Amino acid sequence: MKVLLISNDAGGYAHHVEAPDNTTVQQMFERHVGTFHADSYLIRVNRQPAAADQPLRDGDRVSFTPLKIEGAI
């Protein structure tokens, strides 16, 4: 399946990525961002809050936005 991945971490990026069917939000996060820390990120699928175990579907829009920016006061 293909999903639009948006990461607002550091420089940020958005691109379409391929993922196996039934990939969860947590698996996508770990694959593209690193160790899963849901309490440190605003995680959304199709602009709605998402649970870690939510399976993704073809065409979903997934975004990861850090709650704190490194170096910000």
N, C-alpha and C positions, 0 to 999 in steps of 0.2 A: 504494500500500500504506500501511498505518497501523502505526506502531511507537510504543511507549512510550519516551519520551526522559527520562532522569533525569540531571540535572546537579547535582553536589555542589559546584560552584564558587561562591564567595561565598555568597549567600543560598540557593542551591539551588532547584530546581524539578523537577516531574515533570508531563509532559502528553503526550497523544497527538499525534503529528505525521504529516502526510501526506508521503510521499516517492515519487519515481518508482521503478518496478521496477528492480532491480539496483543500487540505491544502495549504495555501500560504506561501511564504518565511517568511513574517512577523509573521505569526502564529507559524511557526516552531521555529523561533528565540525566541519569547516570551515564548514558552513552555520549551525551553532548555537552554536559556541564561538569559533571564530577559526582562526588559523594552526595547522596540525597540528604538535604537539610530543608525540609518543607517549611520549617519555622523561620527560615532566612529568606524565603522567596515568595512572591505572589505568583501562583501557578494557575493558569487559565487555559481552558480548551474552548474554542469558539466564543471567546470573550466572557466565559462564565467560570467561576471558581471550580477547581477540579480536585478530586481525591487522588491519592497516590496510586490506588489500585484500579483507577478508571481505565478501561481499554480504549485505545484510540481507533478511529475509523478512517478509511480512505477519505482524503479531502479535509480532515480536521485542521484547525489553526491552533497551534500550541505556543504559549508564550511563558517565558521564565523571566521575572523581574526581581532583582535583589531588593530587599527592604532597606538595606544599608549599603552605601557606596564607600569603598575603601578610601580612606583619606578625608572623607567628608566629616564635618563637625556637626 
